[in-house]
Amino acid sequence: SLRQFASGFIGLQNHSDNDRIEFRNIRVKEL
């Protein structure tokens, strides 16, 4: 859901840039 997506993204904001890049790759695969 959109809420889960937002929560996951906010959580990743607290991690390193590497984690954020990996998250972006996962998001692209889902699209």
CHARMM internal coordinates of N, CA and C (Angstrom, degrees):
IC EDIT
DIST 1 N 1 CA 1.4670
DIST 1 CA 1 C 1.5227
ANGL 1 N 1 CA 1 C 110.20
DIST 1 C 2 N 1.3115
ANGL 1 CA 1 C 2 N 115.80
DIHE 1 N 1 CA 1 C 2 N 165.40
DIST 2 N 2 CA 1.4687
ANGL 1 C 2 N 2 CA 120.28
DIHE 1 CA 1 C 2 N 2 CA -178.99
DIST 2 CA 2 C 1.5217
ANGL 2 N 2 CA 2 C 110.75
DIHE 1 C 2 N 2 CA 2 C -63.57
DIST 2 C 3 N 1.3255
ANGL 2 CA 2 C 3 N 117.00
DIHE 2 N 2 CA 2 C 3 N -35.85
DIST 3 N 3 CA 1.4647
ANGL 2 C 3 N 3 CA 120.21
DIHE 2 CA 2 C 3 N 3 CA -179.47
DIST 3 CA 3 C 1.5265
ANGL 3 N 3 CA 3 C 110.18
DIHE 2 C 3 N 3 CA 3 C -66.15
DIST 3 C 4 N 1.3308
ANGL 3 CA 3 C 4 N 117.33
DIHE 3 N 3 CA 3 C 4 N -43.29
DIST 4 N 4 CA 1.4660
ANGL 3 C 4 N 4 CA 120.50
DIHE 3 CA 3 C 4 N 4 CA 178.11
DIST 4 CA 4 C 1.5246
ANGL 4 N 4 CA 4 C 109.55
DIHE 3 C 4 N 4 CA 4 C -61.42
DIST 4 C 5 N 1.3230
ANGL 4 CA 4 C 5 N 115.67
DIHE 4 N 4 CA 4 C 5 N -42.57
DIST 5 N 5 CA 1.4611
ANGL 4 C 5 N 5 CA 121.26
DIHE 4 CA 4 C 5 N 5 CA -179.89
DIST 5 CA 5 C 1.5208
ANGL 5 N 5 CA 5 C 110.42
DIHE 4 C 5 N 5 CA 5 C -59.67
DIST 5 C 6 N 1.3306
ANGL 5 CA 5 C 6 N 117.00
DIHE 5 N 5 CA 5 C 6 N -46.29
DIST 6 N 6 CA 1.4578
ANGL 5 C 6 N 6 CA 121.48
DIHE 5 CA 5 C 6 N 6 CA -179.29
DIST 6 CA 6 C 1.5255
ANGL 6 N 6 CA 6 C 110.56
DIHE 5 C 6 N 6 CA 6 C -63.99
DIST 6 C 7 N 1.3286
ANGL 6 CA 6 C 7 N 116.76
DIHE 6 N 6 CA 6 C 7 N -42.64
DIST 7 N 7 CA 1.4635
ANGL 6 C 7 N 7 CA 120.33
DIHE 6 CA 6 C 7 N 7 CA -179.36
DIST 7 CA 7 C 1.5217
ANGL 7 N 7 CA 7 C 110.30
DIHE 6 C 7 N 7 CA 7 C -63.32
DIST 7 C 8 N 1.3218
ANGL 7 CA 7 C 8 N 116.91
DIHE 7 N 7 CA 7 C 8 N -42.17
DIST 8 N 8 CA 1.4599
ANGL 7 C 8 N 8 CA 120.48
DIHE 7 CA 7 C 8 N 8 CA 179.37
DIST 8 CA 8 C 1.5159
ANGL 8 N 8 CA 8 C 111.07
DIHE 7 C 8 N 8 CA 8 C -64.07
DIST 8 C 9 N 1.3310
ANGL 8 CA 8 C 9 N 116.40
DIHE 8 N 8 CA 8 C 9 N -40.27
DIST 9 N 9 CA 1.4581
ANGL 8 C 9 N 9 CA 120.32
DIHE 8 CA 8 C 9 N 9 CA -179.02
DIST 9 CA 9 C 1.5193
ANGL 9 N 9 CA 9 C 110.25
DIHE 8 C 9 N 9 CA 9 C -66.24
DIST 9 C 10 N 1.3284
ANGL 9 CA 9 C 10 N 117.28
DIHE 9 N 9 CA 9 C 10 N -43.73
DIST 10 N 10 CA 1.4665
ANGL 9 C 10 N 10 CA 121.18
DIHE 9 CA 9 C 10 N 10 CA 179.42
DIST 10 CA 10 C 1.5277
ANGL 10 N 10 CA 10 C 109.33
DIHE 9 C 10 N 10 CA 10 C -61.76
DIST 10 C 11 N 1.3266
ANGL 10 CA 10 C 11 N 116.88
DIHE 10 N 10 CA 10 C 11 N -39.28
DIST 11 N 11 CA 1.4644
ANGL 10 C 11 N 11 CA 120.82
DIHE 10 CA 10 C 11 N 11 CA 179.22
DIST 11 CA 11 C 1.5192
ANGL 11 N 11 CA 11 C 110.52
DIHE 10 C 11 N 11 CA 11 C -62.93
DIST 11 C 12 N 1.3255
ANGL 11 CA 11 C 12 N 116.46
DIHE 11 N 11 CA 11 C 12 N -40.22
DIST 12 N 12 CA 1.4552
ANGL 11 C 12 N 12 CA 119.96
DIHE 11 CA 11 C 12 N 12 CA -178.21
DIST 12 CA 12 C 1.5213
ANGL 12 N 12 CA 12 C 111.81
DIHE 11 C 12 N 12 CA 12 C -69.92
DIST 12 C 13 N 1.3323
ANGL 12 CA 12 C 13 N 117.53
DIHE 12 N 12 CA 12 C 13 N -22.17
DIST 13 N 13 CA 1.4620
ANGL 12 C 13 N 13 CA 120.28
DIHE 12 CA 12 C 13 N 13 CA 178.70
DIST 13 CA 13 C 1.5332
ANGL 13 N 13 CA 13 C 110.27
DIHE 12 C 13 N 13 CA 13 C -59.50
DIST 13 C 14 N 1.3311
ANGL 13 CA 13 C 14 N 116.96
DIHE 13 N 13 CA 13 C 14 N -25.84
DIST 14 N 14 CA 1.4562
ANGL 13 C 14 N 14 CA 121.08
DIHE 13 CA 13 C 14 N 14 CA -177.32
DIST 14 CA 14 C 1.5261
ANGL 14 N 14 CA 14 C 111.95
DIHE 13 C 14 N 14 CA 14 C -85.20
DIST 14 C 15 N 1.3397
ANGL 14 CA 14 C 15 N 117.64
DIHE 14 N 14 CA 14 C 15 N -3.68
DIST 15 N 15 CA 1.4572
ANGL 14 C 15 N 15 CA 121.13
DIHE 14 CA 14 C 15 N 15 CA -178.42
DIST 15 CA 15 C 1.5293
ANGL 15 N 15 CA 15 C 110.05
DIHE 14 C 15 N 15 CA 15 C -99.54
DIST 15 C 16 N 1.3049
ANGL 15 CA 15 C 16 N 115.26
DIHE 15 N 15 CA 15 C 16 N -173.47
DIST 16 N 16 CA 1.4613
ANGL 15 C 16 N 16 CA 120.09
DIHE 15 CA 15 C 16 N 16 CA -178.02
DIST 16 CA 16 C 1.5229
ANGL 16 N 16 CA 16 C 111.34
DIHE 15 C 16 N 16 CA 16 C -76.03
DIST 16 C 17 N 1.3201
ANGL 16 CA 16 C 17 N 116.45
DIHE 16 N 16 CA 16 C 17 N 168.18
DIST 17 N 17 CA 1.4616
ANGL 16 C 17 N 17 CA 120.78
DIHE 16 CA 16 C 17 N 17 CA 177.73
DIST 17 CA 17 C 1.5266
ANGL 17 N 17 CA 17 C 110.22
DIHE 16 C 17 N 17 CA 17 C -61.42
DIST 17 C 18 N 1.3270
ANGL 17 CA 17 C 18 N 117.35
DIHE 17 N 17 CA 17 C 18 N -33.49
DIST 18 N 18 CA 1.4633
ANGL 17 C 18 N 18 CA 120.91
DIHE 17 CA 17 C 18 N 18 CA 178.40
DIST 18 CA 18 C 1.5158
ANGL 18 N 18 CA 18 C 110.49
DIHE 17 C 18 N 18 CA 18 C -57.90
DIST 18 C 19 N 1.3303
ANGL 18 CA 18 C 19 N 116.78
DIHE 18 N 18 CA 18 C 19 N -45.22
DIST 19 N 19 CA 1.4616
ANGL 18 C 19 N 19 CA 120.79
DIHE 18 CA 18 C 19 N 19 CA -179.65
DIST 19 CA 19 C 1.5206
ANGL 19 N 19 CA 19 C 110.30
DIHE 18 C 19 N 19 CA 19 C -63.63
DIST 19 C 20 N 1.3043
ANGL 19 CA 19 C 20 N 117.25
DIHE 19 N 19 CA 19 C 20 N -38.16
DIST 20 N 20 CA 1.4621
ANGL 19 C 20 N 20 CA 120.19
DIHE 19 CA 19 C 20 N 20 CA -179.01
DIST 20 CA 20 C 1.5300
ANGL 20 N 20 CA 20 C 110.69
DIHE 19 C 20 N 20 CA 20 C -67.65
DIST 20 C 21 N 1.3334
ANGL 20 CA 20 C 21 N 116.35
DIHE 20 N 20 CA 20 C 21 N -39.53
DIST 21 N 21 CA 1.4671
ANGL 20 C 21 N 21 CA 119.87
DIHE 20 CA 20 C 21 N 21 CA 178.33
DIST 21 CA 21 C 1.5261
ANGL 21 N 21 CA 21 C 109.26
DIHE 20 C 21 N 21 CA 21 C -63.71
DIST 21 C 22 N 1.3302
ANGL 21 CA 21 C 22 N 116.93
DIHE 21 N 21 CA 21 C 22 N -42.41
DIST 22 N 22 CA 1.4627
ANGL 21 C 22 N 22 CA 120.64
DIHE 21 CA 21 C 22 N 22 CA 179.23
DIST 22 CA 22 C 1.5235
ANGL 22 N 22 CA 22 C 109.95
DIHE 21 C 22 N 22 CA 22 C -62.20
DIST 22 C 23 N 1.3274
ANGL 22 CA 22 C 23 N 117.06
DIHE 22 N 22 CA 22 C 23 N -40.53
DIST 23 N 23 CA 1.4605
ANGL 22 C 23 N 23 CA 121.88
DIHE 22 CA 22 C 23 N 23 CA 179.18
DIST 23 CA 23 C 1.5241
ANGL 23 N 23 CA 23 C 110.04
DIHE 22 C 23 N 23 CA 23 C -62.19
DIST 23 C 24 N 1.3209
ANGL 23 CA 23 C 24 N 116.82
DIHE 23 N 23 CA 23 C 24 N -41.42
DIST 24 N 24 CA 1.4683
ANGL 23 C 24 N 24 CA 120.46
DIHE 23 CA 23 C 24 N 24 CA 179.09
DIST 24 CA 24 C 1.5191
ANGL 24 N 24 CA 24 C 109.84
DIHE 23 C 24 N 24 CA 24 C -62.27
DIST 24 C 25 N 1.3280
ANGL 24 CA 24 C 25 N 117.45
DIHE 24 N 24 CA 24 C 25 N -40.92
DIST 25 N 25 CA 1.4619
ANGL 24 C 25 N 25 CA 120.85
DIHE 24 CA 24 C 25 N 25 CA 179.30
DIST 25 CA 25 C 1.5178
ANGL 25 N 25 CA 25 C 110.54
DIHE 24 C 25 N 25 CA 25 C -62.57
DIST 25 C 26 N 1.3298
ANGL 25 CA 25 C 26 N 116.96
DIHE 25 N 25 CA 25 C 26 N -41.00
DIST 26 N 26 CA 1.4599
ANGL 25 C 26 N 26 CA 121.09
DIHE 25 CA 25 C 26 N 26 CA 178.97
DIST 26 CA 26 C 1.5241
ANGL 26 N 26 CA 26 C 109.70
DIHE 25 C 26 N 26 CA 26 C -63.92
DIST 26 C 27 N 1.3100
ANGL 26 CA 26 C 27 N 116.93
DIHE 26 N 26 CA 26 C 27 N -41.92
DIST 27 N 27 CA 1.4658
ANGL 26 C 27 N 27 CA 120.80
DIHE 26 CA 26 C 27 N 27 CA -179.05
DIST 27 CA 27 C 1.5289
ANGL 27 N 27 CA 27 C 109.97
DIHE 26 C 27 N 27 CA 27 C -62.87
DIST 27 C 28 N 1.3198
ANGL 27 CA 27 C 28 N 117.34
DIHE 27 N 27 CA 27 C 28 N -41.17
DIST 28 N 28 CA 1.4655
ANGL 27 C 28 N 28 CA 120.68
DIHE 27 CA 27 C 28 N 28 CA 179.88
DIST 28 CA 28 C 1.5208
ANGL 28 N 28 CA 28 C 109.86
DIHE 27 C 28 N 28 CA 28 C -63.34
DIST 28 C 29 N 1.3399
ANGL 28 CA 28 C 29 N 117.49
DIHE 28 N 28 CA 28 C 29 N -41.30
DIST 29 N 29 CA 1.4671
ANGL 28 C 29 N 29 CA 120.56
DIHE 28 CA 28 C 29 N 29 CA 179.92
DIST 29 CA 29 C 1.5211
ANGL 29 N 29 CA 29 C 110.82
DIHE 28 C 29 N 29 CA 29 C -62.11
DIST 29 C 30 N 1.3334
ANGL 29 CA 29 C 30 N 117.19
DIHE 29 N 29 CA 29 C 30 N -38.68
DIST 30 N 30 CA 1.4603
ANGL 29 C 30 N 30 CA 120.36
DIHE 29 CA 29 C 30 N 30 CA -179.27
DIST 30 CA 30 C 1.5188
ANGL 30 N 30 CA 30 C 111.15
DIHE 29 C 30 N 30 CA 30 C -67.85
DIST 30 C 31 N 1.3287
ANGL 30 CA 30 C 31 N 117.02
DIHE 30 N 30 CA 30 C 31 N -32.67
DIST 31 N 31 CA 1.4643
ANGL 30 C 31 N 31 CA 120.51
DIHE 30 CA 30 C 31 N 31 CA 178.67
DIST 31 CA 31 C 1.5206
ANGL 31 N 31 CA 31 C 109.64
DIHE 30 C 31 N 31 CA 31 C -73.80
END
COOR INIT
IC SEED 1 N 1 CA 1 C
IC BUILD
